[in-house]
Amino acid sequence: MNLFDVYPLNDVTIVKAKGSYVWDDQGNQYLDLYGGHAVISIGHTHPHWVKRIEEQLEKIAFYSNSIRIPLQQELAKKLGEVSGKEDYQLFLCNSGAEANENALKLASFYNGRKKIIAFNKAFHGRTSLAVAATDNKNIVAPVNETDNVVFLPFNDEEALEAYFDKHGKDVSSVILEGIQGVGGINVASESFLKLIRALCTKYGALYIADSVQCGYGRSGKFFSHDFAGVNADIYTMAKGMGNGFPVAGIIIAPHIQPKHFQLGTTFGGNHLACAAALAVLEVIREEKLMGNAVMVGKYLREELATMPEIKNVRGRGLMIGFDVSEELGPLKKNLLTNHKIFTGEAKPNVIRLLPSLALKKKDAEEFIEAIKEEIAALHAAV
């Protein structure tokens, strides 16, 4: 049997990882500024994370949600403390797509409506409703197509107000990434987020803050939406929540009341997932990683902005994007091949940096020197 070929692959086999570094099966060391797509939040194989999972594995790895699992309540309490959303409610699941799927479904249950507002360049997942709210026709199958989702221009306040003026009583929810990831590191303005909150409140719609990639401290605040100083009705989380262990969730404002069997999951909130997620929160708080994300992210953005060949440096914390010209097209590949540095991308011309929140300044300096060297080499080759 062969693997179903859905990903273009780098010809690298990673066999070991520690902190911000990974090693291949040939013994080569790589600096990881991609974090497995923003997943590695506290550093690869962090000793506290490993210990938490190992200790739990010796006790019980899994039982269904038909019994009490005290670790879930422990996780809810700690998540409330670290995020500042202590009066919210937690529902645990397995992936970002599943989190967004449940958030959109819950909003529709809450107000009995069908219309969803999403935005250009949005990415919310690959499952049925999440992919319908994703602005990429290449991954939306005919069975996923629905008239219930409308796409509006990102950060366009006039367009949003105009749609609500005409259709506000039909809108179930507005779903928005505080910083678009796959879309190219596009930051939602604070005024736009405040307007979403105001319009959702006025018309009885729910504001869903997709924090799958831009949450969990990556921006320097726990949720990047928090920069606007308003609360969403539902926040979705995944990626950095488990530091590589599959775990996700949604936190739900107190005015949304649960009903039995409305939502459900087999593996969500299992014992090992909770242990991993608790370890992440403990390390984020103990090692002050949100502050580190602010400091190291600021250094990276300032240094990148000094390079005339790089355009439109943007982002918050350690979620950074910048544009490269056609001449610098090979830059991402050359950073990997020539300098052993993993970065991400967004088509057609964006390089994305999504490293561990524990990234050290010396590692950031190594990247800056490498990118300067590679830009000079590409110029010389022209």
C-alpha positions in Angstrom: 0.0 0.0 0.0 1.2 3.5 -0.8 0.5 6.8 1.0 -2.2 8.9 -0.6 -0.1 11.7 -2.2 -1.6 15.0 -1.0 1.5 16.9 0.2 4.6 18.1 -1.8 7.4 16.9 0.5 10.9 18.2 1.3 13.4 15.4 1.0 14.2 15.4 4.7 13.5 12.8 7.3 13.4 14.3 10.8 14.2 11.8 13.6 15.0 14.0 16.6 13.9 17.4 18.0 14.8 19.6 20.9 13.8 23.2 21.6 14.0 25.1 18.3 16.2 22.5 16.6 15.5 19.3 14.7 17.9 16.7 13.3 17.5 14.5 10.2 18.5 10.8 9.7 21.9 12.0 8.4 22.7 13.8 11.6 22.2 17.3 10.1 20.9 20.0 12.5 18.1 22.4 11.4 16.8 25.6 13.0 13.0 25.3 13.0 11.2 28.6 12.4 8.1 26.9 11.2 7.1 24.9 14.2 5.3 22.3 12.2 2.8 24.9 11.1 2.6 26.9 14.4 2.1 23.7 16.4 5.3 23.8 18.5 4.5 26.4 21.1 6.9 25.6 24.0 9.8 24.0 22.1 10.2 20.4 20.8 10.2 17.7 23.4 10.2 20.1 26.3 11.2 18.1 29.4 8.1 19.1 31.4 5.8 18.2 28.5 7.5 14.9 28.1 7.3 14.1 31.8 3.6 15.1 32.0 2.7 12.7 29.2 4.9 9.9 30.4 3.5 10.1 33.9 -0.1 10.1 32.6 0.7 7.2 30.2 1.7 5.1 33.2 -1.7 5.7 34.7 -4.4 5.7 32.0 -4.1 6.9 28.4 -7.8 6.9 27.4 -11.3 6.4 28.5 -14.4 7.8 26.9 -16.3 11.0 27.9 -19.0 8.9 29.5 -17.1 9.2 32.8 -15.7 12.0 34.8 -12.2 13.0 33.8 -10.8 15.4 36.4 -7.9 16.4 34.1 -10.5 18.2 31.9 -11.7 20.3 34.7 -8.0 21.0 35.7 -7.3 22.1 32.1 -10.4 24.3 32.0 -9.4 26.1 35.2 -5.8 26.6 34.1 -6.8 27.7 30.6 -9.2 30.3 32.1 -6.4 31.6 34.4 -3.8 31.9 31.6 -6.1 33.3 29.0 -8.0 35.6 31.2 -11.4 34.1 30.2 -12.2 32.4 33.5 -16.0 32.7 33.1 -16.0 30.9 29.8 -16.8 27.2 29.2 -14.5 24.6 27.6 -15.4 22.0 25.0 -12.5 19.7 24.0 -12.0 18.1 20.6 -9.1 17.1 18.4 -8.2 19.5 15.6 -8.6 23.1 14.4 -11.0 22.1 11.7 -13.1 20.3 14.3 -13.0 23.2 16.7 -14.2 25.6 14.0 -16.9 23.1 12.8 -18.2 22.9 16.4 -18.1 26.7 16.9 -20.1 27.3 13.7 -22.6 24.6 14.6 -23.0 25.9 18.1 -23.7 29.4 16.9 -26.4 28.1 14.6 -27.9 26.1 17.5 -27.8 29.2 19.6 -29.7 31.6 17.4 -31.4 29.3 14.9 -29.8 31.0 11.9 -27.8 29.8 8.9 -25.8 32.6 7.4 -22.0 32.8 8.2 -19.8 35.7 7.4 -16.2 34.8 6.5 -13.5 36.8 4.8 -11.3 36.8 1.8 -8.2 34.6 2.2 -9.7 32.9 5.3 -8.6 29.4 6.2 -10.7 27.6 8.8 -10.1 24.0 8.1 -10.8 21.1 5.7 -14.0 19.5 7.1 -17.5 20.2 5.8 -18.6 23.5 7.3 -15.1 24.7 8.1 -13.9 24.3 4.5 -17.1 26.0 3.2 -15.9 29.0 5.2 -12.4 28.8 3.8 -11.6 31.0 0.8 -9.9 28.4 -1.4 -11.9 26.8 -4.2 -9.2 24.2 -4.7 -10.1 22.4 -1.4 -13.9 22.9 -1.5 -15.5 19.8 -3.0 -19.0 20.1 -4.6 -20.6 18.5 -1.6 -19.1 21.3 0.7 -20.5 24.1 -1.4 -23.3 26.1 0.4 -25.1 29.4 0.0 -24.9 29.8 3.8 -21.4 31.3 3.7 -20.7 34.8 2.4 -17.1 36.1 1.9 -16.5 39.8 2.6 -13.2 41.8 2.1 -10.9 41.4 5.1 -10.6 44.6 7.2 -13.3 46.3 5.1 -15.5 48.0 7.7 -17.9 49.6 5.1 -18.6 46.2 3.5 -19.2 44.6 6.8 -21.7 47.3 7.9 -23.4 47.2 4.6 -24.0 43.5 4.8 -25.3 43.6 8.3 -27.6 46.5 7.4 -29.2 44.4 4.7 -29.0 40.9 6.1 -28.2 41.3 9.8 -31.2 39.3 11.1 -30.1 36.3 9.0 -26.5 36.2 10.2 -25.7 33.3 12.6 -22.0 34.1 13.1 -18.9 36.0 11.9 -15.8 33.9 11.9 -12.4 35.6 11.7 -8.7 34.8 12.2 -7.2 37.6 14.3 -4.1 37.1 12.1 -4.7 35.2 8.9 -2.2 32.4 8.7 -2.5 30.4 5.4 -3.8 33.7 3.9 -0.4 35.3 4.3 -0.1 36.8 7.9 -2.7 39.5 7.5 -3.5 41.2 10.8 -7.1 42.2 11.6 -7.3 45.8 12.6 -8.4 46.6 16.1 -11.2 48.8 14.8 -12.4 46.0 12.5 -12.6 43.5 15.5 -14.4 46.1 17.6 -16.9 46.6 14.7 -17.5 42.8 14.5 -18.2 42.8 18.2 -20.6 45.7 18.0 -22.5 44.4 15.0 -22.8 40.9 16.4 -24.2 42.3 19.6 -26.7 44.5 17.8 -28.0 41.8 15.5 -27.8 38.8 17.8 -25.1 37.0 15.8 -22.1 35.3 17.4 -18.5 36.5 17.0 -16.2 33.4 16.5 -12.5 34.2 17.0 -10.6 31.6 15.1 -7.4 31.4 17.2 -6.3 28.0 15.9 -3.0 29.4 14.5 -2.8 32.9 16.0 -3.8 32.0 19.5 -2.1 30.4 22.5 0.3 33.3 23.1 1.8 33.4 19.6 0.9 37.1 19.1 2.2 38.1 22.5 -1.4 38.1 24.0 -3.1 34.8 24.6 -5.6 35.4 21.8 -4.5 37.9 19.1 -8.1 39.1 19.1 -7.5 40.5 22.6 -5.6 43.5 21.1 -9.0 45.0 20.3 -10.0 44.9 24.0 -13.3 43.2 23.2 -14.5 39.6 23.9 -15.6 37.1 21.3 -18.5 34.7 22.0 -16.5 31.6 21.0 -12.7 31.2 20.6 -11.3 28.2 18.7 -7.9 26.7 19.5 -5.7 23.9 18.3 -2.1 24.0 16.9 0.0 25.2 19.8 -2.4 23.8 22.4 -0.7 20.5 22.7 2.8 21.3 21.4 2.5 18.4 18.9 0.0 16.2 20.7 -3.4 16.3 18.9 -5.7 18.4 21.1 -8.1 21.3 20.3 -11.0 23.0 21.8 -13.5 25.9 21.9 -14.2 28.2 24.8 -17.7 29.5 25.0 -19.1 32.6 26.6 -21.3 32.1 29.7 -24.5 33.4 27.9 -24.4 30.3 25.6 -25.9 27.4 27.6 -25.1 23.8 26.8 -27.6 21.0 26.0 -26.8 17.3 26.3 -25.7 15.7 23.0 -25.6 19.0 21.1 -21.8 18.5 20.7 -19.8 15.4 21.2 -16.4 13.7 20.6 -14.8 10.3 21.1 -11.2 11.2 21.6 -11.5 14.9 22.5 -10.3 15.7 26.0 -8.7 12.3 26.6 -6.3 11.8 29.5 -3.1 12.1 27.4 -4.4 15.2 25.5 -5.2 16.9 28.7 -1.8 16.1 30.2 -0.1 17.6 27.1 -2.3 20.7 27.1 -1.7 21.3 30.9 2.0 21.0 30.4 1.9 23.7 27.6 0.0 26.2 29.8 2.3 25.5 32.7 5.4 26.2 30.6 3.9 29.3 28.9 3.2 30.8 32.3 6.4 29.6 34.2 8.8 30.6 31.4 6.9 33.8 30.4 6.8 32.7 26.8 4.3 35.4 25.7 6.8 38.0 26.8 9.5 36.2 24.9 7.3 36.1 21.8 6.9 39.9 22.0 10.7 40.5 22.5 12.1 38.1 19.9 9.3 38.9 17.4 10.0 42.6 17.6 13.7 42.0 16.9 12.9 39.8 13.9 10.4 42.3 12.4 12.8 45.3 12.9 15.7 43.5 11.4 13.7 42.2 8.4 12.3 45.7 7.8 15.9 47.1 7.3 16.4 44.9 4.2 15.2 46.7 1.1 14.7 43.5 -0.8 12.0 42.4 1.7 8.6 44.1 1.6 5.7 44.5 3.9 7.0 42.9 7.1 4.0 42.2 9.3 2.6 40.2 12.1 2.6 40.2 15.9 4.8 38.3 18.3 6.2 35.2 16.7 3.7 35.1 13.8 5.5 37.0 11.1 5.2 37.3 7.4 6.9 39.2 4.6 6.8 39.5 0.9 9.6 38.5 -1.5 10.0 39.5 -5.1 10.1 37.0 -8.0 13.9 37.4 -8.0 13.9 36.1 -4.4 11.6 33.2 -5.3 14.1 30.5 -4.3 14.7 32.1 -0.9 12.7 29.7 1.2 14.1 26.6 -0.5 17.7 28.0 -0.3 17.3 28.7 3.4 16.5 25.1 3.9 19.0 23.6 1.5 22.0 26.0 2.2 21.4 27.0 5.8 19.3 24.2 7.3 16.5 26.6 8.3 12.8 25.6 8.1 10.4 28.4 7.3 6.8 28.5 6.0 5.1 30.1 3.1 1.9 31.4 1.7 1.3 31.5 -2.0 2.4 33.2 -4.1 5.2 35.2 -2.5 5.0 35.2 1.3 7.5 33.7 3.7 6.0 32.9 7.1 7.8 32.5 10.4 6.0 30.4 13.1 8.7 29.3 15.5 8.4 28.1 19.1 7.5 30.8 21.5 10.7 29.9 23.3 12.8 30.9 20.4 16.1 32.4 21.7 17.4 35.7 20.3 20.6 34.0 19.3 18.6 31.7 17.0 16.8 34.7 15.6 20.1 36.4 14.9 21.3 33.2 13.1 18.3 33.4 10.8 18.8 37.1 10.1 22.5 36.5 9.1 21.4 33.5 6.9 18.7 35.5 5.1 21.1 38.4 4.5 23.7 36.0 3.1 21.1 34.2 0.9 19.7 37.5 -0.5 23.2 38.6 -1.4 23.9 35.3 -3.1 20.6 35.5 -5.2 21.5 39.0 -6.2 25.0 37.9 -7.3 23.5 35.1 -9.4 21.3 37.5 -11.5 
